[in-house]
Amino acid sequence: MSAKATPMNNSMPDWLNALPPLRGKLLPDVMLGDICWFRVGGPADVVFMPADEADLGAFLKALPDDVPLTIMGAGSNVLVRDRGLRGAVIRLGASFGTVTQSGDTELTAGAGALDVRLARAAADAALSGLAFYRGIPGAVGGAVAMNAGAYGGETAEVLVDVEWFDRSGEKHVSTVDELALSYRHNGQSGFALYTSARFRGVAGDQAKITADMEAISDKREETQPIKSRTGGSTFKNPGGADPDGVKAWKLIDAAGCRGLRVGDAQVSEQHCNFLINHGVARAADLETLGETVREKVRESSGVSLGWEIKRLGEAQ
Ligand SMILES: Cc1cc2nc3c(=O)[nH]c(=O)nc-3n(C[C@H](O)[C@H](O)[C@H](O)COP(=O)(O)OP(=O)(O)OC[C@H]3O[C@@H](n4cnc5c(N)ncnc54)[C@H](O)[C@@H]3O)c2cc1C
């Protein structure tokens, strides 16, 4: 199927007509609230879901430099503002979702594969070290972009290298060291769209790995509002990945913010570094709530919390 864009109304951007025939999906006026965990966020002018790498490369090569471009994964760590996103949003779908064993102790995952799929593939291959991905609801590209981690594991420790596209459609390979990953941060500069990642585990006992994954899953259900409309941890821990370091939730609790509300947005009673959309919150409500929490924490502890969640789109 050719996805050559046919303008559907007068508001369709002109640059769509300059694109070559594409095999993936070019979707105009997509409400991003429908695909993000928070269930808030205005429309994207266009969402492009490439059919494969060649299709992605053709799109990037043809996209004019002045068209804003945003990458979206599973939408589990973003707060898209109410006015939405201008230009194009690229989202990798099922065609980038495979996980294959690529060596005795290595797995290669498409950047569109969910982290849970990677964890299960590691368990199937009896590789330990990747069980922590079991509870992270994002996709592999987002895990590389955020250096996702949990329960003592993080992407930087198990990643070998990544394939990625630059804004002009050229493909590159970088080692994990070249990404300069640190706590919830990727130090790569410029536009980089990860398309696949190679991970290394350690040969282990399959029954133990599976039990570890189940324990992680149970612990999350007990301690986090994982069935809610949320974006996960809102703020970075000031103490970073250090298990004994200062935790954002403790500062938020001490500042009296547990359960704080702005409209339908609330600081979770269960885990107060999570914000919840109870149903009809707007992105602005969630952001105002987050900024209010930051202010109260600053007043009570002197610590300035940094957003972990990526806020996308123009502020109102
Ligand atoms: C209930 C819940 C629990 C969570 N628990 C954890 C946890 O324990 N540990 C943890 O680290 N995180 C956690 N998170 C946050 C989130 O799941 C992770 O940050 C995840 O790695 C984000 O992946 P994503 O695919 O959803 O990315 P998105 O949220 O869609 O995007 C996040 C960032 O990554 C960029 N990005 C996404 N895909 C790509 C790509 N292919 N190439 C380049 N850049 C890309 C986006 O541009 C954006 O800047 C949690 C979230 C929720 C909702």
The ligand as an SDF file (V2000), in Angstrom:
LIG
                    3D

 53 58  0  0  0  0  0  0  0  0999 V2000
    3.4870    2.4340   35.2910 C   0  0  0  0  0  0  0  0  0  0  0  0
    4.8580    2.8700   34.8260 C   0  0  0  0  0  0  0  0  0  0  0  0
    5.9950    2.3530   35.4400 C   0  0  0  0  0  0  0  0  0  0  0  0
    7.2720    2.7370   35.0120 C   0  0  0  0  0  0  0  0  0  0  0  0
    8.3660    2.2090   35.6350 N   0  0  0  0  0  0  0  0  0  0  0  0
    9.6040    2.5300   35.1970 C   0  0  0  0  0  0  0  0  0  0  0  0
   10.7790    1.9530   35.7990 C   0  0  0  0  0  0  0  0  0  0  0  0
   10.7070    1.1580   36.7160 O   0  0  0  0  0  0  0  0  0  0  0  0
   11.9800    2.3130   35.3080 N   0  0  0  0  0  0  0  0  0  0  0  0
   12.1230    3.1890   34.2840 C   0  0  0  0  0  0  0  0  0  0  0  0
   13.2560    3.4740   33.8730 O   0  0  0  0  0  0  0  0  0  0  0  0
   11.0350    3.7610   33.7100 N   0  0  0  0  0  0  0  0  0  0  0  0
    9.7890    3.4480   34.1320 C   0  0  0  0  0  0  0  0  0  0  0  0
    8.6930    4.0170   33.5540 N   0  0  0  0  0  0  0  0  0  0  0  0
    8.8860    5.0260   32.4990 C   0  0  0  0  0  0  0  0  0  0  0  0
    8.9540    4.4650   31.0810 C   0  0  0  0  0  0  0  0  0  0  0  0
    8.2840    3.2200   30.9760 O   0  0  0  0  0  0  0  0  0  0  0  0
   10.4010    4.3150   30.5920 C   0  0  0  0  0  0  0  0  0  0  0  0
   11.0960    5.5440   30.6120 O   0  0  0  0  0  0  0  0  0  0  0  0
   10.4500    3.7570   29.1660 C   0  0  0  0  0  0  0  0  0  0  0  0
   11.7860    3.4180   28.8610 O   0  0  0  0  0  0  0  0  0  0  0  0
    9.9270    4.7510   28.1190 C   0  0  0  0  0  0  0  0  0  0  0  0
    9.7820    4.0260   26.9140 O   0  0  0  0  0  0  0  0  0  0  0  0
    8.6640    4.4210   25.8520 P   0  0  0  0  0  0  0  0  0  0  0  0
    8.8360    3.5090   24.6960 O   0  0  0  0  0  0  0  0  0  0  0  0
    7.3170    4.4430   26.4740 O   0  0  0  0  0  0  0  0  0  0  0  0
    9.1310    5.8880   25.4600 O   0  0  0  0  0  0  0  0  0  0  0  0
    8.2350    7.1970   25.3390 P   0  0  0  0  0  0  0  0  0  0  0  0
    7.6150    7.4850   26.6660 O   0  0  0  0  0  0  0  0  0  0  0  0
    7.3580    7.1240   24.1730 O   0  0  0  0  0  0  0  0  0  0  0  0
    9.3930    8.2860   25.0600 O   0  0  0  0  0  0  0  0  0  0  0  0
   10.3140    8.6240   26.0820 C   0  0  0  0  0  0  0  0  0  0  0  0
   11.5060    9.3270   25.4280 C   0  0  0  0  0  0  0  0  0  0  0  0
   12.1960    8.3940   24.6180 O   0  0  0  0  0  0  0  0  0  0  0  0
   12.3110    8.8780   23.2770 C   0  0  0  0  0  0  0  0  0  0  0  0
   12.2150    7.7100   22.3820 N   0  0  0  0  0  0  0  0  0  0  0  0
   11.2660    6.7540   22.3800 C   0  0  0  0  0  0  0  0  0  0  0  0
   11.5190    5.8400   21.4210 N   0  0  0  0  0  0  0  0  0  0  0  0
   12.6620    6.2210   20.8140 C   0  0  0  0  0  0  0  0  0  0  0  0
   13.4430    5.6980   19.7260 C   0  0  0  0  0  0  0  0  0  0  0  0
   13.0790    4.5950   19.0640 N   0  0  0  0  0  0  0  0  0  0  0  0
   14.5780    6.3720   19.3700 N   0  0  0  0  0  0  0  0  0  0  0  0
   14.9470    7.5020   20.0150 C   0  0  0  0  0  0  0  0  0  0  0  0
   14.2460    8.0580   21.0380 N   0  0  0  0  0  0  0  0  0  0  0  0
   13.1130    7.4230   21.4220 C   0  0  0  0  0  0  0  0  0  0  0  0
   11.1390    9.8400   23.1040 C   0  0  0  0  0  0  0  0  0  0  0  0
   11.4150   10.7940   22.0920 O   0  0  0  0  0  0  0  0  0  0  0  0
   11.0810   10.4770   24.4910 C   0  0  0  0  0  0  0  0  0  0  0  0
   12.0390   11.5020   24.6190 O   0  0  0  0  0  0  0  0  0  0  0  0
    7.4070    3.6690   33.9630 C   0  0  0  0  0  0  0  0  0  0  0  0
    6.2540    4.1830   33.3430 C   0  0  0  0  0  0  0  0  0  0  0  0
    4.9980    3.7950   33.7620 C   0  0  0  0  0  0  0  0  0  0  0  0
    3.7760    4.3550   33.0790 C   0  0  0  0  0  0  0  0  0  0  0  0
  1  2  1  0
  2  3  1  0
  2 52  2  0
  3  4  2  0
  4  5  1  0
  4 50  1  0
  5  6  2  0
  6  7  1  0
  6 13  1  0
  7  8  2  0
  7  9  1  0
  9 10  1  0
 10 11  2  0
 10 12  1  0
 12 13  2  0
 13 14  1  0
 14 15  1  0
 14 50  1  0
 15 16  1  0
 16 17  1  0
 16 18  1  0
 18 19  1  0
 18 20  1  0
 20 21  1  0
 20 22  1  0
 22 23  1  0
 23 24  1  0
 24 25  2  0
 24 26  1  0
 24 27  1  0
 27 28  1  0
 28 29  2  0
 28 30  1  0
 28 31  1  0
 31 32  1  0
 32 33  1  0
 33 34  1  0
 33 48  1  0
 34 35  1  0
 35 36  1  0
 35 46  1  0
 36 37  1  0
 36 45  1  0
 37 38  2  0
 38 39  1  0
 39 40  1  0
 39 45  2  0
 40 41  1  0
 40 42  2  0
 42 43  1  0
 43 44  2  0
 44 45  1  0
 46 47  1  0
 46 48  1  0
 48 49  1  0
 50 51  2  0
 51 52  1  0
 52 53  1  0
M  END
$$$$
